[in-house]
Amino acid sequence: MLTPSKTFHQPSLFETDLLLQLDPTDPLLKLSTVIPWHVFDGALSIHYTEGIGSPSKPIRLMVGLLILKQLESLSDIWTIHQ
């Protein structure tokens, strides 16, 4: 069962916009604004069946972790557990 991806950013954390707390010059933050997340949602959502199995993690989270893993040369275990 597919869990839908959230909006572009988390609107609040402790009553403050989370995006305002991040460094706008951070390369990963800049990269996240140019990735066409909706394309990944459309392409990968066909592999999920409604009502079968446990809810998935959002596609944006899975793709984002894979991109981070590749860019930083991280292991699977480090990416998931850190």
Contacts in CASP RR format, 6 or more apart in sequence:
PFRMAT RR
TARGET T0000
AUTHOR 0000-0000-0000
METHOD contacts of the structure
MODEL  1
MLTPSKTFHQPSLFETDLLLQLDPTDPLLKLSTVIPWHVFDGALSIHYTE
GIGSPSKPIRLMVGLLILKQLESLSDIWTIHQ
1 48 0 8 1.000
1 49 0 8 1.000
1 50 0 8 1.000
1 51 0 8 1.000
1 52 0 8 1.000
1 53 0 8 1.000
1 54 0 8 1.000
1 55 0 8 1.000
1 56 0 8 1.000
2 45 0 8 1.000
2 48 0 8 1.000
2 50 0 8 1.000
2 55 0 8 1.000
2 56 0 8 1.000
2 59 0 8 1.000
3 55 0 8 1.000
3 56 0 8 1.000
3 57 0 8 1.000
3 58 0 8 1.000
4 41 0 8 1.000
4 58 0 8 1.000
5 37 0 8 1.000
5 41 0 8 1.000
5 58 0 8 1.000
5 59 0 8 1.000
5 60 0 8 1.000
5 61 0 8 1.000
6 58 0 8 1.000
6 60 0 8 1.000
8 33 0 8 1.000
9 17 0 8 1.000
9 18 0 8 1.000
9 19 0 8 1.000
10 18 0 8 1.000
10 19 0 8 1.000
11 17 0 8 1.000
11 18 0 8 1.000
12 18 0 8 1.000
13 21 0 8 1.000
22 29 0 8 1.000
23 29 0 8 1.000
24 30 0 8 1.000
28 68 0 8 1.000
28 71 0 8 1.000
31 67 0 8 1.000
35 63 0 8 1.000
35 67 0 8 1.000
37 59 0 8 1.000
37 60 0 8 1.000
37 63 0 8 1.000
40 59 0 8 1.000
40 60 0 8 1.000
40 63 0 8 1.000
41 59 0 8 1.000
41 60 0 8 1.000
44 59 0 8 1.000
44 63 0 8 1.000
45 59 0 8 1.000
48 56 0 8 1.000
65 79 0 8 1.000
65 80 0 8 1.000
68 74 0 8 1.000
68 79 0 8 1.000
69 75 0 8 1.000
69 76 0 8 1.000
69 79 0 8 1.000
END
